[in-house]
Amino acid sequence: MKAIFDERQLKHNPERYFRRGAYIPHPEQPERAILIRDMLVKNGFAIDTPSDYGVEPIKAVHDPAYVDFWKDAHARWRAEAGDAEAIPTYHPGRRAGRPSSSIYGQLGWWATDTSVPLTENTYEAIYWSAQTAIEAANRVVGGERMVYGLCRPPGHHALSNGANGFCIFNNAAVAAQELRKSYGKVAVFDIDTHTGNGTMDIFYDRADVFVCSLHVDPDVYPTYYLGYADETGEGAGQGATLNLTLQPGDGVEAILTRFREGVKAIQNFGADALVISLGFDMAEDDPLSVVGMTGEGFATMAREIVAMDLPTALIQEGGYLGPSLQNNAEVFLTTCRDELLKTG
């Protein structure tokens, strides 16, 4: 099983995150990817760098103006605001409105919250994170059974036209759209502890991409506003979204029970290919977790994903700097590889 990664993804290095009324060190750090990369090397995974597929595959799931905004946003911010932190503080609210020509107004227009501080190299990092996802999808189209995209920064909270929750470009959605060029039906199975709200937003009215998100109940946990069980799609996409919610304190048995509901739903949908939005932040010791997933639980998920017998792109999402991050990634990915070897 191949892995895809580009070192330029490490260049986004946010310092602080304003959370629940106070600044904390930003959880989404380059060290997350370094730990997983080093684990891959230790375990003998081949790591390839992605080709440059340009911005068109990204614009296939995002508003083109949104994609273009990020290219020079930091330079514009520096020219206008000097050394001040580039954190959006003006947001348009619920009335649609229109974008401003000001960098202050535009940053708030294209970012739904304050969780993605803009740094000098943010665009380069998110661009190559998306290219990593595209490469993983294209390797799958080319005949590889399963490919792991070590995408960082993550992407599954990014809406079609808005950054959210550490995410700017939605890597899983980009991968799913690439797979759709060759497969009739694609499923995205999001097993991060937070709602795959951006992926849901992008595909909510489409019947060709099934989005299943397993996450903690948004009534009490971020992302708060999307991911409820009664949100099942609209228009042509009615029935092509499934939200499987957990409660704070749920352990492995409860998580796997809901996970298996997702497996069955994807099989019933008749998916021809699969994208896994892979989060390790369900781990019981993850700094953002409120549930109790374990390494063995992740291994069980890996075995059952391989058993679905679908061409699969694994796209990295969450999993923060808790003690077990590297181990959970190792257990999951080596289990996938070993199960694939068994099946030939």
Residue, then its C-alpha position, 0 to 999 in steps of 0.5 A: m500500500k502506497a502513501i502520498f505526502d509532500e513536505r511543503q504541507l508542513k509549512h503552515n504553522p499556526e501559533r494560536y487558536f481562540r477557543r472557548g474564550a481563551y487562546i491556546p496553542h493551535p492543535e493543528q501543528p506540522e508535528r502531526a504529519i511528521l509523526i505519521r510520516d516517520m511511522l510510515v518510514k519505520n514500517g517500510f511504506a513507500i512514500d511518493t510525492p504528488s504530481d501537480y494537477g493544478v487548481e481545476p480539481i480543487k475548483a471542481v468542488h469549491d467556488p473558484a473565487y474562494v480558491d483564488f482568494w487564498k493565493d495572495a491573501h497573506a501578502r495582501w494582509r501584510a500590506e494592509a495590516g503589517d505584523a498583526e495576526a491574520i485572523p478573520t474577525y468580520h463575518p457576514g452573518r445569516r443574510a447573504g450580503r456580498p464580498s467586500s474589496s477589503i482584505y479584512g472583509q474578504l478574509g471574514w467572508w471566506a472563513t466561517d470562524t477563527s480557527v485557521p490563522l493565515t500564515e505566510n505559507t498557508y496557501e502552499a501547504i493547503y495546495w499540496s495537501a489537496q494535490t496529495a488527495i488528488e494523487a491518491a485518488n488517481r492512483v486508485v483510478g489507476g488500479e491500486r486497491m488502497v492508497y493513503g494520502l497524508c493530507r495536512p492541513p486537514g480538509h473535511h470541515a471546508l465548505s464549498n465556499g468557506a474555511n472552517g475548523f482548521c480546514i480550507f480545501n476539502n481534500a476528501a471532497v476533491a478526492a471523491q470528485e476525482l474518483r467520480k470521473s471513473y466510478g459511477k457511485v462514490a461514498v465518503f465515509d468520515i470517521d473523524t470525531h467531528t462532523g464532516n460538515g464541509t463534505m456534507d455541504i459540498f455533496y448535499d444535493r447530489a445522488d452520485v456521492f454518498v456521505c456518511s459521517l460518524h461523529v459526536d453529536p453536534d448538539v453538544y460538540p463541534t461542529y455544532y451546526l451540521g451533522y444531525a441525524d435528520e439531515t439526509g440530503e436534499g433534492a437529487g441528494q435526498g437519502a445520500t447523506l447519513n449522520l451517525t452520532l455518538q455521545p460524549g463518553d461512548g467507548v469502543e463498542a458504541i463507536l463500532t456499532r455505529f461504524r458498522e451501520g455506516v458500512k452497511a449503508i455504503q454497501n446498500f448505496g452500491a458504492d463503486a469506490l470509497v474515500i475514507s476521511l480518516g481521523f484519529d481524534m476519536a482516541e481516548d487520549d486525543p486532546l480534542s476527544v470526548v469519546g474512548m476509541t483505542g488502538e485495537g478499535f482502530a485496527t478493527m475499523a481497518r479490517e472492516i474497511v478492507a473487507m468492503d473490497l472497494p477501491t479506496a483512498l484514505i485521506q488524513e483528517g484529524g488526530y492531534l498531539g496526544p500520546s497515542l497518535q503515532n501508534n493509532a496511525e501505525v495500527f490502522l495503516t499497517t492493519c490495512r496493509d496486512e489485510l490487503l496482502k492476505t487478499g492478494 
